[in-house]
Amino acid sequence: MAAPHHHGSVRVWSLSTGPLQENAVLIAGADGQGFLIDPGDDAERVLALVQEAGVTVRGVLLTHAHFDHIGAVQAVREALGVPVWLHPADLPLYRNGATSAARWNLPFVQPDDPEHEIAQDQVFTAGDLSVRARDLPGHAPGHVVFVGDGFVLAGDTLFQGSIGRTDLPGGNHPQLIDGLRRELLTLPDDTAVYPGHGAPTTVGAERRGNPYLR
């Protein structure tokens, strides 16, 4: 099992899943309670990570609903007995997951609808862990990021040296750039960024070196 990243008492694990190498993220506080973010594929590996890490998962939080971020939702929610949260603007994408995956000829289990909606500034708490949802659409209409103390779970908004693609249905490039400047570039430079694909980075590194943010 990959060693977690530490932010104070919070631990963050990132696990690359599926053919599109989407990062499922597990976060937990000092008492071992936490959340699972974007279980995209490989449900068995995701559940093995949860078990090995000894985390009590209180819910599945989705940054957005592209199929590569929700492919393990049904298996994981059933195995862990936890609810799923999604921004309502991404529900059409979520319900269209199987159709989207079929275009890539990829196997996909269509998950049942989420139990709960995510709202701007909603705080998710598990034990001594808390993260706040911030709307950051543009890659997807209902995309949110989850901001914690010293880290942000960025989904497909900001990557190391790149940004989320905006040529998919519901994408909007100016909206994404505005959101990145408003929500992420206002965070301290040493804030760790855990993206939906690829390696972690920091706000400062992307502010200085990301060609899309110049």
Secondary structure as a PSIPRED ss2 file (coil, helix, strand):
# PSIPRED VFORMAT (PSIPRED V4.0)

   1 M C   1.000  0.000  0.000
   2 A C   1.000  0.000  0.000
   3 A C   1.000  0.000  0.000
   4 P C   1.000  0.000  0.000
   5 H E   0.000  0.000  1.000
   6 H E   0.000  0.000  1.000
   7 H E   0.000  0.000  1.000
   8 G C   1.000  0.000  0.000
   9 S C   1.000  0.000  0.000
  10 V E   0.000  0.000  1.000
  11 R E   0.000  0.000  1.000
  12 V E   0.000  0.000  1.000
  13 W E   0.000  0.000  1.000
  14 S E   0.000  0.000  1.000
  15 L E   0.000  0.000  1.000
  16 S E   0.000  0.000  1.000
  17 T E   0.000  0.000  1.000
  18 G C   1.000  0.000  0.000
  19 P C   1.000  0.000  0.000
  20 L C   1.000  0.000  0.000
  21 Q C   1.000  0.000  0.000
  22 E E   0.000  0.000  1.000
  23 N E   0.000  0.000  1.000
  24 A E   0.000  0.000  1.000
  25 V E   0.000  0.000  1.000
  26 L E   0.000  0.000  1.000
  27 I E   0.000  0.000  1.000
  28 A E   0.000  0.000  1.000
  29 G C   1.000  0.000  0.000
  30 A C   1.000  0.000  0.000
  31 D C   1.000  0.000  0.000
  32 G C   1.000  0.000  0.000
  33 Q E   0.000  0.000  1.000
  34 G E   0.000  0.000  1.000
  35 F E   0.000  0.000  1.000
  36 L E   0.000  0.000  1.000
  37 I E   0.000  0.000  1.000
  38 D C   1.000  0.000  0.000
  39 P C   1.000  0.000  0.000
  40 G C   1.000  0.000  0.000
  41 D C   1.000  0.000  0.000
  42 D C   1.000  0.000  0.000
  43 A H   0.000  1.000  0.000
  44 E H   0.000  1.000  0.000
  45 R H   0.000  1.000  0.000
  46 V H   0.000  1.000  0.000
  47 L H   0.000  1.000  0.000
  48 A H   0.000  1.000  0.000
  49 L H   0.000  1.000  0.000
  50 V H   0.000  1.000  0.000
  51 Q H   0.000  1.000  0.000
  52 E H   0.000  1.000  0.000
  53 A H   0.000  1.000  0.000
  54 G C   1.000  0.000  0.000
  55 V C   1.000  0.000  0.000
  56 T E   0.000  0.000  1.000
  57 V E   0.000  0.000  1.000
  58 R E   0.000  0.000  1.000
  59 G E   0.000  0.000  1.000
  60 V E   0.000  0.000  1.000
  61 L E   0.000  0.000  1.000
  62 L C   1.000  0.000  0.000
  63 T C   1.000  0.000  0.000
  64 H C   1.000  0.000  0.000
  65 A C   1.000  0.000  0.000
  66 H C   1.000  0.000  0.000
  67 F H   0.000  1.000  0.000
  68 D H   0.000  1.000  0.000
  69 H H   0.000  1.000  0.000
  70 I H   0.000  1.000  0.000
  71 G C   1.000  0.000  0.000
  72 A C   1.000  0.000  0.000
  73 V H   0.000  1.000  0.000
  74 Q H   0.000  1.000  0.000
  75 A H   0.000  1.000  0.000
  76 V H   0.000  1.000  0.000
  77 R H   0.000  1.000  0.000
  78 E H   0.000  1.000  0.000
  79 A H   0.000  1.000  0.000
  80 L H   0.000  1.000  0.000
  81 G C   1.000  0.000  0.000
  82 V C   1.000  0.000  0.000
  83 P C   1.000  0.000  0.000
  84 V E   0.000  0.000  1.000
  85 W E   0.000  0.000  1.000
  86 L E   0.000  0.000  1.000
  87 H C   1.000  0.000  0.000
  88 P H   0.000  1.000  0.000
  89 A H   0.000  1.000  0.000
  90 D H   0.000  1.000  0.000
  91 L H   0.000  1.000  0.000
  92 P H   0.000  1.000  0.000
  93 L H   0.000  1.000  0.000
  94 Y H   0.000  1.000  0.000
  95 R H   0.000  1.000  0.000
  96 N C   1.000  0.000  0.000
  97 G H   0.000  1.000  0.000
  98 A H   0.000  1.000  0.000
  99 T H   0.000  1.000  0.000
 100 S H   0.000  1.000  0.000
 101 A H   0.000  1.000  0.000
 102 A H   0.000  1.000  0.000
 103 R H   0.000  1.000  0.000
 104 W C   1.000  0.000  0.000
 105 N C   1.000  0.000  0.000
 106 L C   1.000  0.000  0.000
 107 P C   1.000  0.000  0.000
 108 F C   1.000  0.000  0.000
 109 V C   1.000  0.000  0.000
 110 Q C   1.000  0.000  0.000
 111 P C   1.000  0.000  0.000
 112 D C   1.000  0.000  0.000
 113 D C   1.000  0.000  0.000
 114 P C   1.000  0.000  0.000
 115 E C   1.000  0.000  0.000
 116 H E   0.000  0.000  1.000
 117 E E   0.000  0.000  1.000
 118 I C   1.000  0.000  0.000
 119 A C   1.000  0.000  0.000
 120 Q C   1.000  0.000  0.000
 121 D C   1.000  0.000  0.000
 122 Q C   1.000  0.000  0.000
 123 V E   0.000  0.000  1.000
 124 F E   0.000  0.000  1.000
 125 T E   0.000  0.000  1.000
 126 A E   0.000  0.000  1.000
 127 G C   1.000  0.000  0.000
 128 D C   1.000  0.000  0.000
 129 L E   0.000  0.000  1.000
 130 S E   0.000  0.000  1.000
 131 V E   0.000  0.000  1.000
 132 R E   0.000  0.000  1.000
 133 A E   0.000  0.000  1.000
 134 R E   0.000  0.000  1.000
 135 D E   0.000  0.000  1.000
 136 L C   1.000  0.000  0.000
 137 P C   1.000  0.000  0.000
 138 G C   1.000  0.000  0.000
 139 H C   1.000  0.000  0.000
 140 A C   1.000  0.000  0.000
 141 P C   1.000  0.000  0.000
 142 G C   1.000  0.000  0.000
 143 H C   1.000  0.000  0.000
 144 V E   0.000  0.000  1.000
 145 V E   0.000  0.000  1.000
 146 F E   0.000  0.000  1.000
 147 V E   0.000  0.000  1.000
 148 G C   1.000  0.000  0.000
 149 D C   1.000  0.000  0.000
 150 G C   1.000  0.000  0.000
 151 F E   0.000  0.000  1.000
 152 V E   0.000  0.000  1.000
 153 L E   0.000  0.000  1.000
 154 A E   0.000  0.000  1.000
 155 G E   0.000  0.000  1.000
 156 D C   1.000  0.000  0.000
 157 T C   1.000  0.000  0.000
 158 L E   0.000  0.000  1.000
 159 F E   0.000  0.000  1.000
 160 Q C   1.000  0.000  0.000
 161 G C   1.000  0.000  0.000
 162 S E   0.000  0.000  1.000
 163 I E   0.000  0.000  1.000
 164 G C   1.000  0.000  0.000
 165 R C   1.000  0.000  0.000
 166 T C   1.000  0.000  0.000
 167 D C   1.000  0.000  0.000
 168 L C   1.000  0.000  0.000
 169 P C   1.000  0.000  0.000
 170 G C   1.000  0.000  0.000
 171 G C   1.000  0.000  0.000
 172 N C   1.000  0.000  0.000
 173 H H   0.000  1.000  0.000
 174 P H   0.000  1.000  0.000
 175 Q H   0.000  1.000  0.000
 176 L H   0.000  1.000  0.000
 177 I H   0.000  1.000  0.000
 178 D H   0.000  1.000  0.000
 179 G H   0.000  1.000  0.000
 180 L H   0.000  1.000  0.000
 181 R H   0.000  1.000  0.000
 182 R H   0.000  1.000  0.000
 183 E H   0.000  1.000  0.000
 184 L H   0.000  1.000  0.000
 185 L C   1.000  0.000  0.000
 186 T C   1.000  0.000  0.000
 187 L C   1.000  0.000  0.000
 188 P C   1.000  0.000  0.000
 189 D C   1.000  0.000  0.000
 190 D C   1.000  0.000  0.000
 191 T C   1.000  0.000  0.000
 192 A E   0.000  0.000  1.000
 193 V E   0.000  0.000  1.000
 194 Y E   0.000  0.000  1.000
 195 P E   0.000  0.000  1.000
 196 G C   1.000  0.000  0.000
 197 H E   0.000  0.000  1.000
 198 G C   1.000  0.000  0.000
 199 A C   1.000  0.000  0.000
 200 P C   1.000  0.000  0.000
 201 T E   0.000  0.000  1.000
 202 T E   0.000  0.000  1.000
 203 V H   0.000  1.000  0.000
 204 G H   0.000  1.000  0.000
 205 A H   0.000  1.000  0.000
 206 E H   0.000  1.000  0.000
 207 R H   0.000  1.000  0.000
 208 R H   0.000  1.000  0.000
 209 G H   0.000  1.000  0.000
 210 N C   1.000  0.000  0.000
 211 P H   0.000  1.000  0.000
 212 Y H   0.000  1.000  0.000
 213 L H   0.000  1.000  0.000
 214 R C   1.000  0.000  0.000
